[in-house]
């Protein structure tokens, strides 16, 4: 099963002792705050986890894969995630099985 | 924005919890996210994005100093795919057309 906001809120209830309302609010605020920082053009650095960076991409030629028609991919800003050393080290040796 | 600035920003918005509680809450959120990935479990946050593991097959590398060939074993790396709302908000706020 995937980790969702509801599951994270449940963990805050169990592990931190926040009430359900507070737990849900903090989880919502956490992701909203990261998103709005990125929206303001500011990268987010979470030490031990990773960085959310922004990249401005220029327009480039593209193709509609269904029709084969050539259409430009417009200039845009995208977010990328660069996992930190610690997180990389933690997942590197994952044995790989059904849970993925 | 850093983790401590994020904690500060949240304590301004969630005034009935102490900064200590918020600090612990955020660390707990990140630790649970790291643990999920460590176990090969996906993270799915609607409107934000999803995290999963990508497999990297074994390959032969070289020690850049000595030139000696080294075997690099297979591994997994964390991957983030931004969600629809995230992509849209970042792109339009930057002044690009959607």
N, CA and C atoms of all chains as a GROMACS GRO file, in nm:
protein
  594
    1UNK      N    1   0.084  -0.121   0.000
    1UNK     CA    2   0.000   0.000   0.000
    1UNK      C    3   0.087   0.125   0.000
    2UNK      N    4   0.044   0.225  -0.071
    2UNK     CA    5   0.125   0.347  -0.081
    2UNK      C    6   0.107   0.435   0.043
    3UNK      N    7   0.211   0.513   0.072
    3UNK     CA    8   0.203   0.612   0.179
    3UNK      C    9   0.127   0.734   0.127
    4UNK      N   10   0.015   0.768   0.192
    4UNK     CA   11  -0.067   0.883   0.152
    4UNK      C   12  -0.074   0.984   0.267
    5UNK      N   13  -0.139   1.098   0.242
    5UNK     CA   14  -0.153   1.199   0.348
    5UNK      C   15  -0.228   1.141   0.467
    6UNK      N   16  -0.331   1.060   0.438
    6UNK     CA   17  -0.410   1.003   0.548
    6UNK      C   18  -0.325   0.911   0.634
    7UNK      N   19  -0.237   0.832   0.570
    7UNK     CA   20  -0.151   0.741   0.646
    7UNK      C   21  -0.049   0.820   0.728
    8UNK      N   22   0.006   0.927   0.669
    8UNK     CA   23   0.104   1.010   0.742
    8UNK      C   24   0.037   1.074   0.863
    9UNK      N   25  -0.087   1.124   0.845
    9UNK     CA   26  -0.159   1.187   0.957
    9UNK      C   27  -0.180   1.085   1.069
   10UNK      N   28  -0.210   0.963   1.032
   10UNK     CA   29  -0.228   0.856   1.130
   10UNK      C   30  -0.099   0.835   1.211
   11UNK      N   31   0.016   0.842   1.143
   11UNK     CA   32   0.145   0.826   1.211
   11UNK      C   33   0.169   0.940   1.310
   12UNK      N   34   0.128   1.062   1.272
   12UNK     CA   35   0.147   1.177   1.362
   12UNK      C   36   0.059   1.161   1.486
   13UNK      N   37  -0.057   1.101   1.467
   13UNK     CA   38  -0.147   1.073   1.578
   13UNK      C   39  -0.083   0.969   1.671
   14UNK      N   40  -0.032   0.861   1.613
   14UNK     CA   41   0.029   0.752   1.690
   14UNK      C   42   0.162   0.790   1.753
   15UNK      N   43   0.250   0.854   1.674
   15UNK     CA   44   0.389   0.872   1.717
   15UNK      C   45   0.416   1.005   1.786
   16UNK      N   46   0.338   1.110   1.752
   16UNK     CA   47   0.364   1.242   1.809
   16UNK      C   48   0.256   1.281   1.910
   17UNK      N   49   0.140   1.214   1.899
   17UNK     CA   50   0.032   1.243   1.992
   17UNK      C   51  -0.050   1.366   1.957
   18UNK      N   52  -0.041   1.410   1.832
   18UNK     CA   53  -0.130   1.518   1.789
   18UNK      C   54  -0.271   1.460   1.778
   19UNK      N   55  -0.375   1.543   1.794
   19UNK     CA   56  -0.509   1.489   1.770
   19UNK      C   57  -0.532   1.481   1.620
   20UNK      N   58  -0.638   1.412   1.580
   20UNK     CA   59  -0.656   1.382   1.437
   20UNK      C   60  -0.666   1.509   1.352
   21UNK      N   61  -0.735   1.609   1.406
   21UNK     CA   62  -0.752   1.737   1.336
   21UNK      C   63  -0.615   1.802   1.313
   22UNK      N   64  -0.536   1.813   1.422
   22UNK     CA   65  -0.403   1.876   1.413
   22UNK      C   66  -0.314   1.800   1.316
   23UNK      N   67  -0.320   1.667   1.326
   23UNK     CA   68  -0.234   1.584   1.241
   23UNK      C   69  -0.265   1.609   1.094
   24UNK      N   70  -0.394   1.611   1.061
   24UNK     CA   71  -0.436   1.632   0.923
   24UNK      C   72  -0.392   1.771   0.876
   25UNK      N   73  -0.413   1.873   0.962
   25UNK     CA   74  -0.375   2.011   0.926
   25UNK      C   75  -0.225   2.024   0.900
   26UNK      N   76  -0.144   1.963   0.986
   26UNK     CA   77   0.002   1.975   0.971
   26UNK      C   78   0.048   1.909   0.841
   27UNK      N   79  -0.010   1.794   0.810
   27UNK     CA   80   0.030   1.724   0.687
   27UNK      C   81  -0.008   1.809   0.565
   28UNK      N   82  -0.131   1.864   0.567
   28UNK     CA   83  -0.173   1.951   0.456
   28UNK      C   84  -0.081   2.073   0.444
   29UNK      N   85  -0.055   2.138   0.558
   29UNK     CA   86   0.029   2.259   0.558
   29UNK      C   87   0.171   2.228   0.511
   30UNK      N   88   0.223   2.115   0.551
   30UNK     CA   89   0.359   2.076   0.514
   30UNK      C   90   0.376   2.074   0.362
   31UNK      N   91   0.286   2.001   0.294
   31UNK     CA   92   0.299   1.991   0.149
   31UNK      C   93   0.262   2.123   0.081
   32UNK      N   94   0.165   2.194   0.137
   32UNK     CA   95   0.126   2.322   0.078
   32UNK      C   96   0.240   2.425   0.089
   33UNK      N   97   0.310   2.425   0.200
   33UNK     CA   98   0.418   2.522   0.220
   33UNK      C   99   0.533   2.497   0.122
   34UNK      N  100   0.564   2.371   0.098
   34UNK     CA  101   0.670   2.337   0.002
   34UNK      C  102   0.627   2.384  -0.138
   35UNK      N  103   0.502   2.353  -0.171
   35UNK     CA  104   0.451   2.391  -0.304
   35UNK      C  105   0.450   2.542  -0.321
   36UNK      N  106   0.410   2.616  -0.219
   36UNK     CA  107   0.401   2.760  -0.239
   36UNK      C  108   0.539   2.825  -0.242
   37UNK      N  109   0.636   2.765  -0.173
   37UNK     CA  110   0.773   2.816  -0.184
   37UNK      C  111   0.823   2.798  -0.328
   38UNK      N  112   0.797   2.681  -0.384
   38UNK     CA  113   0.839   2.655  -0.522
   38UNK      C  114   0.764   2.746  -0.620
   39UNK      N  115   0.638   2.772  -0.587
   39UNK     CA  116   0.557   2.859  -0.671
   39UNK      C  117   0.616   3.001  -0.674
   40UNK      N  118   0.678   3.041  -0.562
   40UNK     CA  119   0.740   3.173  -0.555
   40UNK      C  120   0.879   3.173  -0.620
   41UNK      N  121   0.917   3.059  -0.675
   41UNK     CA  122   1.046   3.052  -0.744
   41UNK      C  123   1.161   3.020  -0.651
   42UNK      N  124   1.128   2.971  -0.529
   42UNK     CA  125   1.231   2.944  -0.430
   42UNK      C  126   1.249   2.793  -0.412
   43UNK      N  127   1.371   2.743  -0.425
   43UNK     CA  128   1.396   2.599  -0.406
   43UNK      C  129   1.372   2.562  -0.260
   44UNK      N  130   1.352   2.433  -0.232
   44UNK     CA  131   1.329   2.386  -0.096
   44UNK      C  132   1.434   2.279  -0.064
   45UNK      N  133   1.507   2.300   0.046
   45UNK     CA  134   1.614   2.207   0.083
   45UNK      C  135   1.580   2.141   0.216
   46UNK      N  136   1.554   2.010   0.212
   46UNK     CA  137   1.521   1.938   0.335
   46UNK      C  138   1.637   1.845   0.367
   47UNK      N  139   1.722   1.888   0.460
   47UNK     CA  140   1.845   1.813   0.486
   47UNK      C  141   1.811   1.672   0.535
   48UNK      N  142   1.885   1.574   0.485
   48UNK     CA  143   1.860   1.435   0.519
   48UNK      C  144   1.761   1.369   0.426
   49UNK      N  145   1.687   1.452   0.350
   49UNK     CA  146   1.587   1.396   0.259
   49UNK      C  147   1.623   1.431   0.113
   50UNK      N  148   1.619   1.559   0.082
   50UNK     CA  149   1.656   1.598  -0.055
   50UNK      C  150   1.615   1.740  -0.086
   51UNK      N  151   1.647   1.785  -0.207
   51UNK     CA  152   1.614   1.921  -0.249
   51UNK      C  153   1.513   1.920  -0.363
   52UNK      N  154   1.419   2.013  -0.356
   52UNK     CA  155   1.329   2.037  -0.468
   52UNK      C  156   1.381   2.160  -0.541
   53UNK      N  157   1.426   2.141  -0.663
   53UNK     CA  158   1.484   2.250  -0.742
   53UNK      C  159   1.393   2.287  -0.857
   54UNK      N  160   1.414   2.407  -0.910
   54UNK     CA  161   1.335   2.454  -1.024
   54UNK      C  162   1.424   2.469  -1.146
   55UNK      N  163   1.371   2.435  -1.262
   55UNK     CA  164   1.447   2.451  -1.386
   55UNK      C  165   1.359   2.516  -1.491
   56UNK      N  166   1.416   2.616  -1.557
   56UNK     CA  167   1.344   2.680  -1.668
   56UNK      C  168   1.389   2.615  -1.798
   57UNK      N  169   1.292   2.560  -1.871
   57UNK     CA  170   1.323   2.490  -1.995
   57UNK      C  171   1.283   2.575  -2.114
   58UNK      N  172   1.368   2.576  -2.216
   58UNK     CA  173   1.334   2.649  -2.338
   58UNK      C  174   1.240   2.568  -2.425
   59UNK      N  175   1.176   2.636  -2.517
   59UNK     CA  176   1.090   2.564  -2.610
   59UNK      C  177   1.175   2.466  -2.693
   60UNK      N  178   1.117   2.349  -2.721
   60UNK     CA  179   1.189   2.252  -2.804
   60UNK      C  180   1.089   2.179  -2.893
   61UNK      N  181   1.138   2.124  -3.004
   61UNK     CA  182   1.044   2.057  -3.095
   61UNK      C  183   0.992   1.927  -3.034
   62UNK      N  184   0.866   1.898  -3.057
   62UNK     CA  185   0.807   1.774  -3.008
   62UNK      C  186   0.716   1.715  -3.113
   63UNK      N  187   0.651   1.607  -3.077
   63UNK     CA  188   0.568   1.535  -3.174
   63UNK      C  189   0.448   1.476  -3.100
   64UNK      N  190   0.334   1.484  -3.160
   64UNK     CA  191   0.218   1.413  -3.106
   64UNK      C  192   0.239   1.264  -3.134
   65UNK      N  193   0.257   1.183  -3.027
   65UNK     CA  194   0.291   1.042  -3.050
   65UNK      C  195   0.181   0.966  -3.124
   66UNK      N  196   0.057   1.012  -3.116
   66UNK     CA  197  -0.053   0.943  -3.183
   66UNK      C  198  -0.058   0.974  -3.330
   67UNK      N  199  -0.051   1.103  -3.363
   67UNK     CA  200  -0.071   1.144  -3.502
   67UNK      C  201   0.061   1.166  -3.576
   68UNK      N  202   0.172   1.177  -3.500
   68UNK     CA  203   0.299   1.203  -3.565
   68UNK      C  204   0.318   1.348  -3.602
   69UNK      N  205   0.218   1.429  -3.573
   69UNK     CA  206   0.222   1.572  -3.607
   69UNK      C  207   0.330   1.644  -3.524
   70UNK      N  208   0.405   1.732  -3.588
   70UNK     CA  209   0.508   1.806  -3.515
   70UNK      C  210   0.447   1.926  -3.444
   71UNK      N  211   0.466   1.932  -3.312
   71UNK     CA  212   0.419   2.049  -3.237
   71UNK      C  213   0.526   2.088  -3.137
   72UNK      N  214   0.550   2.219  -3.121
   72UNK     CA  215   0.655   2.260  -3.027
   72UNK      C  216   0.613   2.234  -2.883
   73UNK      N  217   0.710   2.192  -2.799
   73UNK     CA  218   0.687   2.184  -2.655
   73UNK      C  219   0.726   2.320  -2.600
   74UNK      N  220   0.628   2.391  -2.546
   74UNK     CA  221   0.650   2.531  -2.508
   74UNK      C  222   0.748   2.545  -2.393
   75UNK      N  223   0.806   2.663  -2.380
   75UNK     CA  224   0.896   2.694  -2.268
   75UNK      C  225   0.818   2.678  -2.138
   76UNK      N  226   0.882   2.627  -2.035
   76UNK     CA  227   0.812   2.604  -1.909
   76UNK      C  228   0.907   2.597  -1.791
   77UNK      N  229   0.851   2.608  -1.672
   77UNK     CA  230   0.930   2.586  -1.551
   77UNK      C  231   0.887   2.454  -1.489
   78UNK      N  232   0.984   2.371  -1.452
   78UNK     CA  233   0.952   2.241  -1.393
   78UNK      C  234   1.025   2.223  -1.259
   79UNK      N  235   0.969   2.134  -1.176
   79UNK     CA  236   1.033   2.105  -1.048
   79UNK      C  237   1.104   1.970  -1.058
   80UNK      N  238   1.223   1.962  -1.002
   80UNK     CA  239   1.295   1.834  -0.999
   80UNK      C  240   1.331   1.805  -0.854
   81UNK      N  241   1.344   1.678  -0.822
   81UNK     CA  242   1.381   1.638  -0.687
   81UNK      C  243   1.518   1.573  -0.691
   82UNK      N  244   1.609   1.624  -0.609
   82UNK     CA  245   1.742   1.565  -0.601
   82UNK      C  246   1.756   1.504  -0.462
   83UNK      N  247   1.748   1.370  -0.454
   83UNK     CA  248   1.757   1.306  -0.322
   83UNK      C  249   1.892   1.333  -0.257
   84UNK      N  250   1.892   1.351  -0.126
   84UNK     CA  251   2.016   1.375  -0.053
   84UNK      C  252   2.096   1.246  -0.032
   85UNK      N  253   2.222   1.261   0.006
   85UNK     CA  254   2.313   1.148   0.030
   85UNK      C  255   2.250   1.044   0.123
   86UNK      N  256   2.192   1.094   0.232
   86UNK     CA  257   2.137   1.006   0.335
   86UNK      C  258   2.024   0.920   0.280
   87UNK      N  259   1.931   0.984   0.207
   87UNK     CA  260   1.818   0.910   0.152
   87UNK      C  261   1.866   0.810   0.046
   88UNK      N  262   1.958   0.855  -0.040
   88UNK     CA  263   2.016   0.765  -0.140
   88UNK      C  264   2.074   0.640  -0.076
   89UNK      N  265   2.152   0.664   0.030
   89UNK     CA  266   2.217   0.550   0.097
   89UNK      C  267   2.112   0.456   0.157
   90UNK      N  268   2.003   0.513   0.206
   90UNK     CA  269   1.902   0.429   0.271
   90UNK      C  270   1.826   0.340   0.173
   91UNK      N  271   1.803   0.388   0.051
   91UNK     CA  272   1.722   0.308  -0.042
   91UNK      C  273   1.805   0.223  -0.137
   92UNK      N  274   1.934   0.255  -0.147
   92UNK     CA  275   2.022   0.193  -0.245
   92UNK      C  276   2.015   0.041  -0.247
   93UNK      N  277   2.017  -0.017  -0.127
   93UNK     CA  278   2.029  -0.162  -0.119
   93UNK      C  279   1.893  -0.231  -0.107
   94UNK      N  280   1.785  -0.159  -0.138
   94UNK     CA  281   1.653  -0.221  -0.133
   94UNK      C  282   1.655  -0.350  -0.216
   95UNK      N  283   1.604  -0.460  -0.159
   95UNK     CA  284   1.617  -0.590  -0.225
   95UNK      C  285   1.527  -0.604  -0.348
   96UNK      N  286   1.422  -0.524  -0.354
   96UNK     CA  287   1.337  -0.528  -0.472
   96UNK      C  288   1.244  -0.647  -0.472
   97UNK      N  289   1.115  -0.624  -0.451
   97UNK     CA  290   1.019  -0.734  -0.461
   97UNK      C  291   0.878  -0.683  -0.482
   98UNK      N  292   0.782  -0.762  -0.442
   98UNK     CA  293   0.640  -0.737  -0.469
   98UNK      C  294   0.588  -0.601  -0.426
   99UNK      N  295   0.648  -0.543  -0.321
   99UNK     CA  296   0.591  -0.421  -0.264
   99UNK      C  297   0.598  -0.299  -0.356
  100UNK      N  298   0.676  -0.308  -0.464
  100UNK     CA  299   0.694  -0.188  -0.548
  100UNK      C  300   0.574  -0.150  -0.631
  101UNK      N  301   1.422   2.774   0.064
  101UNK     CA  302   1.368   2.748   0.197
  101UNK      C  303   1.430   2.621   0.254
  102UNK      N  304   1.474   2.627   0.379
  102UNK     CA  305   1.534   2.511   0.445
  102UNK      C  306   1.432   2.447   0.539
  103UNK      N  307   1.472   2.334   0.597
  103UNK     CA  308   1.381   2.264   0.688
  103UNK      C  309   1.344   2.354   0.807
  104UNK      N  310   1.443   2.426   0.863
  104UNK     CA  311   1.410   2.510   0.979
  104UNK      C  312   1.320   2.628   0.940
  105UNK      N  313   1.338   2.680   0.819
  105UNK     CA  314   1.248   2.787   0.773
  105UNK      C  315   1.106   2.734   0.750
  106UNK      N  316   1.099   2.610   0.705
  106UNK     CA  317   0.968   2.546   0.686
  106UNK      C  318   0.897   2.528   0.821
  107UNK      N  319   0.973   2.486   0.922
  107UNK     CA  320   0.918   2.468   1.056
  107UNK      C  321   0.867   2.602   1.109
  108UNK      N  322   0.947   2.707   1.087
  108UNK     CA  323   0.907   2.841   1.131
  108UNK      C  324   0.779   2.886   1.062
  109UNK      N  325   0.773   2.867   0.931
  109UNK     CA  326   0.656   2.909   0.854
  109UNK      C  327   0.531   2.836   0.903
  110UNK      N  328   0.545   2.708   0.935
  110UNK     CA  329   0.428   2.633   0.981
  110UNK      C  330   0.386   2.676   1.121
  111UNK      N  331   0.483   2.714   1.207
  111UNK     CA  332   0.441   2.756   1.341
  111UNK      C  333   0.366   2.889   1.337
  112UNK      N  334   0.393   2.970   1.235
  112UNK     CA  335   0.317   3.096   1.221
  112UNK      C  336   0.173   3.068   1.180
  113UNK      N  337   0.155   2.959   1.104
  113UNK     CA  338   0.020   2.929   1.053
  113UNK      C  339  -0.060   2.839   1.146
  114UNK      N  340   0.009   2.767   1.232
  114UNK     CA  341  -0.058   2.671   1.321
  114UNK      C  342  -0.026   2.714   1.463
  115UNK      N  343  -0.088   2.824   1.508
  115UNK     CA  344  -0.042   2.891   1.631
  115UNK      C  345  -0.073   2.815   1.760
  116UNK      N  346  -0.168   2.721   1.756
  116UNK     CA  347  -0.198   2.654   1.882
  116UNK      C  348  -0.107   2.535   1.912
  117UNK      N  349  -0.016   2.504   1.820
  117UNK     CA  350   0.084   2.402   1.850
  117UNK      C  351   0.218   2.471   1.876
  118UNK      N  352   0.295   2.417   1.970
  118UNK     CA  353   0.426   2.477   1.998
  118UNK      C  354   0.522   2.447   1.884
  119UNK      N  355   0.626   2.530   1.873
  119UNK     CA  356   0.725   2.509   1.768
  119UNK      C  357   0.792   2.373   1.785
  120UNK      N  358   0.803   2.329   1.910
  120UNK     CA  359   0.864   2.199   1.939
  120UNK      C  360   0.779   2.085   1.880
  121UNK      N  361   0.648   2.098   1.895
  121UNK     CA  362   0.557   1.996   1.839
  121UNK      C  363   0.567   1.994   1.687
  122UNK      N  364   0.573   2.113   1.627
  122UNK     CA  365   0.579   2.121   1.482
  122UNK      C  366   0.710   2.065   1.430
  123UNK      N  367   0.817   2.098   1.501
  123UNK     CA  368   0.949   2.046   1.469
  123UNK      C  369   0.946   1.892   1.467
  124UNK      N  370   0.890   1.835   1.572
  124UNK     CA  371   0.881   1.689   1.582
  124UNK      C  372   0.789   1.632   1.473
  125UNK      N  373   0.678   1.701   1.446
  125UNK     CA  374   0.584   1.655   1.344
  125UNK      C  375   0.652   1.648   1.207
  126UNK      N  376   0.726   1.752   1.172
  126UNK     CA  377   0.790   1.756   1.040
  126UNK      C  378   0.898   1.650   1.027
  127UNK      N  379   0.975   1.634   1.134
  127UNK     CA  380   1.077   1.528   1.131
  127UNK      C  381   1.012   1.391   1.118
  128UNK      N  382   0.898   1.373   1.184
  128UNK     CA  383   0.826   1.246   1.176
  128UNK      C  384   0.772   1.222   1.035
  129UNK      N  385   0.720   1.327   0.973
  129UNK     CA  386   0.671   1.314   0.835
  129UNK      C  387   0.784   1.268   0.743
  130UNK      N  388   0.898   1.338   0.752
  130UNK     CA  389   1.011   1.305   0.663
  130UNK      C  390   1.067   1.166   0.692
  131UNK      N  391   1.072   1.129   0.820
  131UNK     CA  392   1.123   0.997   0.855
  131UNK      C  393   1.030   0.888   0.801
  132UNK      N  394   0.899   0.910   0.808
  132UNK     CA  395   0.805   0.811   0.755
  132UNK      C  396   0.814   0.801   0.603
  133UNK      N  397   0.840   0.914   0.538
  133UNK     CA  398   0.857   0.911   0.393
  133UNK      C  399   0.983   0.833   0.355
  134UNK      N  400   1.092   0.859   0.427
  134UNK     CA  401   1.218   0.788   0.398
  134UNK      C  402   1.201   0.639   0.424
  135UNK      N  403   1.132   0.605   0.534
  135UNK     CA  404   1.110   0.463   0.567
  135UNK      C  405   1.029   0.392   0.459
  136UNK      N  406   0.927   0.461   0.408
  136UNK     CA  407   0.843   0.400   0.304
  136UNK      C  408   0.930   0.366   0.183
  137UNK      N  409   1.012   0.461   0.139
  137UNK     CA  410   1.098   0.438   0.022
  137UNK      C  411   1.198   0.327   0.049
  138UNK      N  412   1.252   0.328   0.169
  138UNK     CA  413   1.349   0.225   0.209
  138UNK      C  414   1.289   0.086   0.195
  139UNK      N  415   1.157   0.076   0.216
  139UNK     CA  416   1.089  -0.054   0.206
  139UNK      C  417   1.033  -0.077   0.066
  140UNK      N  418   1.067   0.012  -0.027
  140UNK     CA  419   1.021  -0.004  -0.164
  140UNK      C  420   0.876   0.035  -0.183
  141UNK      N  421   0.821   0.110  -0.087
  141UNK     CA  422   0.681   0.150  -0.094
  141UNK      C  423   0.671   0.287  -0.161
  142UNK      N  424   0.567   0.306  -0.242
  142UNK     CA  425   0.547   0.436  -0.307
  142UNK      C  426   0.489   0.538  -0.209
  143UNK      N  427   0.509   0.666  -0.240
  143UNK     CA  428   0.445   0.774  -0.164
  143UNK      C  429   0.358   0.849  -0.264
  144UNK      N  430   0.230   0.865  -0.235
  144UNK     CA  431   0.140   0.933  -0.329
  144UNK      C  432   0.068   1.047  -0.260
  145UNK      N  433   0.104   1.170  -0.296
  145UNK     CA  434   0.041   1.288  -0.237
  145UNK      C  435  -0.035   1.362  -0.348
  146UNK      N  436  -0.167   1.352  -0.342
  146UNK     CA  437  -0.252   1.414  -0.445
  146UNK      C  438  -0.223   1.564  -0.459
  147UNK      N  439  -0.201   1.609  -0.583
  147UNK     CA  440  -0.177   1.751  -0.606
  147UNK      C  441  -0.033   1.794  -0.583
  148UNK      N  442   0.047   1.704  -0.525
  148UNK     CA  443   0.187   1.736  -0.497
  148UNK      C  444   0.276   1.653  -0.589
  149UNK      N  445   0.263   1.521  -0.576
  149UNK     CA  446   0.341   1.432  -0.661
  149UNK      C  447   0.359   1.297  -0.597
  150UNK      N  448   0.433   1.210  -0.663
  150UNK     CA  449   0.456   1.078  -0.607
  150UNK      C  450   0.605   1.046  -0.608
  151UNK      N  451   0.646   0.969  -0.510
  151UNK     CA  452   0.784   0.923  -0.498
  151UNK      C  453   0.784   0.772  -0.515
  152UNK      N  454   0.885   0.722  -0.586
  152UNK     CA  455   0.899   0.577  -0.600
  152UNK      C  456   1.047   0.547  -0.618
  153UNK      N  457   1.079   0.419  -0.630
  153UNK     CA  458   1.219   0.382  -0.653
  153UNK      C  459   1.238   0.346  -0.799
  154UNK      N  460   1.349   0.385  -0.855
  154UNK     CA  461   1.388   0.341  -0.988
  154UNK      C  462   1.509   0.250  -0.977
  155UNK      N  463   1.507   0.146  -1.058
  155UNK     CA  464   1.614   0.047  -1.054
  155UNK      C  465   1.731   0.091  -1.143
  156UNK      N  466   1.850   0.074  -1.095
  156UNK     CA  467   1.970   0.098  -1.178
  156UNK      C  468   2.043  -0.034  -1.193
  157UNK      N  469   2.056  -0.086  -1.315
  157UNK     CA  470   2.122  -0.216  -1.333
  157UNK      C  471   2.271  -0.209  -1.299
  158UNK      N  472   2.334  -0.325  -1.275
  158UNK     CA  473   2.479  -0.323  -1.246
  158UNK      C  474   2.554  -0.274  -1.368
  159UNK      N  475   2.667  -0.208  -1.347
  159UNK     CA  476   2.745  -0.161  -1.462
  159UNK      C  477   2.893  -0.161  -1.425
  160UNK      N  478   2.973  -0.149  -1.528
  160UNK     CA  479   3.117  -0.141  -1.504
  160UNK      C  480   3.157   0.006  -1.502
  161UNK      N  481   3.225   0.044  -1.397
  161UNK     CA  482   3.271   0.182  -1.388
  161UNK      C  483   3.422   0.185  -1.384
  162UNK      N  484   3.475   0.305  -1.376
  162UNK     CA  485   3.620   0.318  -1.365
  162UNK      C  486   3.656   0.412  -1.253
  163UNK      N  487   3.760   0.379  -1.184
  163UNK     CA  488   3.814   0.473  -1.088
  163UNK      C  489   3.879   0.587  -1.167
  164UNK      N  490   3.825   0.708  -1.156
  164UNK     CA  491   3.874   0.817  -1.240
  164UNK      C  492   4.021   0.850  -1.214
  165UNK      N  493   4.072   0.817  -1.098
  165UNK     CA  494   4.213   0.848  -1.067
  165UNK      C  495   4.308   0.748  -1.129
  166UNK      N  496   4.278   0.619  -1.107
  166UNK     CA  497   4.371   0.516  -1.150
  166UNK      C  498   4.334   0.454  -1.285
  167UNK      N  499   4.208   0.472  -1.326
  167UNK     CA  500   4.165   0.412  -1.452
  167UNK      C  501   4.128   0.265  -1.436
  168UNK      N  502   4.140   0.212  -1.315
  168UNK     CA  503   4.108   0.072  -1.292
  168UNK      C  504   3.958   0.047  -1.308
  169UNK      N  505   3.922  -0.065  -1.371
  169UNK     CA  506   3.781  -0.099  -1.386
  169UNK      C  507   3.724  -0.146  -1.253
  170UNK      N  508   3.604  -0.100  -1.220
  170UNK     CA  509   3.538  -0.147  -1.097
  170UNK      C  510   3.397  -0.192  -1.131
  171UNK      N  511   3.352  -0.298  -1.062
  171UNK     CA  512   3.216  -0.347  -1.081
  171UNK      C  513   3.124  -0.268  -0.990
  172UNK      N  514   3.019  -0.209  -1.046
  172UNK     CA  515   2.920  -0.140  -0.964
  172UNK      C  516   2.795  -0.225  -0.964
  173UNK      N  517   2.748  -0.260  -0.845
  173UNK     CA  518   2.632  -0.350  -0.839
  173UNK      C  519   2.503  -0.272  -0.864
  174UNK      N  520   2.397  -0.346  -0.889
  174UNK     CA  521   2.267  -0.283  -0.914
  174UNK      C  522   2.224  -0.206  -0.790
  175UNK      N  523   2.140  -0.105  -0.810
  175UNK     CA  524   2.090  -0.032  -0.693
  175UNK      C  525   1.957   0.034  -0.726
  176UNK      N  526   1.898   0.092  -0.624
  176UNK     CA  527   1.774   0.166  -0.640
  176UNK      C  528   1.796   0.312  -0.605
  177UNK      N  529   1.731   0.401  -0.678
  177UNK     CA  530   1.741   0.544  -0.648
  177UNK      C  531   1.600   0.602  -0.634
  178UNK      N  532   1.585   0.702  -0.544
  178UNK     CA  533   1.453   0.763  -0.527
  178UNK      C  534   1.418   0.848  -0.649
  179UNK      N  535   1.290   0.845  -0.686
  179UNK     CA  536   1.244   0.924  -0.800
  179UNK      C  537   1.117   1.001  -0.761
  180UNK      N  538   1.108   1.127  -0.804
  180UNK     CA  539   0.989   1.208  -0.776
  180UNK      C  540   0.922   1.248  -0.906
  181UNK      N  541   0.791   1.228  -0.914
  181UNK     CA  542   0.716   1.273  -1.030
  181UNK      C  543   0.615   1.377  -0.981
  182UNK      N  544   0.631   1.504  -1.020
  182UNK     CA  545   0.539   1.607  -0.973
  182UNK      C  546   0.396   1.581  -1.020
  183UNK      N  547   0.299   1.614  -0.936
  183UNK     CA  548   0.158   1.597  -0.971
  183UNK      C  549   0.108   1.710  -1.059
  184UNK      N  550  -0.014   1.692  -1.109
  184UNK     CA  551  -0.073   1.788  -1.203
  184UNK      C  552  -0.079   1.929  -1.147
  185UNK      N  553  -0.135   1.941  -1.025
  185UNK     CA  554  -0.153   2.074  -0.967
  185UNK      C  555  -0.017   2.139  -0.942
  186UNK      N  556   0.080   2.063  -0.898
  186UNK     CA  557   0.215   2.113  -0.875
  186UNK      C  558   0.274   2.167  -1.006
  187UNK      N  559   0.265   2.088  -1.111
  187UNK     CA  560   0.321   2.130  -1.240
  187UNK      C  561   0.255   2.258  -1.289
  188UNK      N  562   0.122   2.261  -1.277
  188UNK     CA  563   0.045   2.375  -1.326
  188UNK      C  564   0.081   2.501  -1.248
  189UNK      N  565   0.081   2.493  -1.116
  189UNK     CA  566   0.105   2.612  -1.034
  189UNK      C  567   0.245   2.667  -1.054
  190UNK      N  568   0.344   2.580  -1.064
  190UNK     CA  569   0.482   2.626  -1.080
  190UNK      C  570   0.501   2.691  -1.216
  191UNK      N  571   0.440   2.632  -1.314
  191UNK     CA  572   0.456   2.682  -1.450
  191UNK      C  573   0.385   2.817  -1.470
  192UNK      N  574   0.261   2.827  -1.424
  192UNK     CA  575   0.186   2.952  -1.447
  192UNK      C  576   0.240   3.066  -1.360
  193UNK      N  577   0.282   3.036  -1.236
  193UNK     CA  578   0.334   3.144  -1.152
  193UNK      C  579   0.464   3.198  -1.209
  194UNK      N  580   0.533   3.119  -1.288
  194UNK     CA  581   0.657   3.166  -1.349
  194UNK      C  582   0.629   3.250  -1.472
  195UNK      N  583   0.502   3.261  -1.506
  195UNK     CA  584   0.465   3.348  -1.618
  195UNK      C  585   0.459   3.277  -1.752
  196UNK      N  586   0.469   3.145  -1.749
  196UNK     CA  587   0.456   3.070  -1.874
  196UNK      C  588   0.309   3.040  -1.899
  197UNK      N  589   0.275   3.017  -2.024
  197UNK     CA  590   0.138   2.979  -2.053
  197UNK      C  591   0.117   2.834  -2.011
  198UNK      N  592  -0.005   2.800  -1.972
  198UNK     CA  593  -0.029   2.662  -1.930
  198UNK      C  594  -0.052   2.580  -2.055
   0.00000   0.00000   0.00000
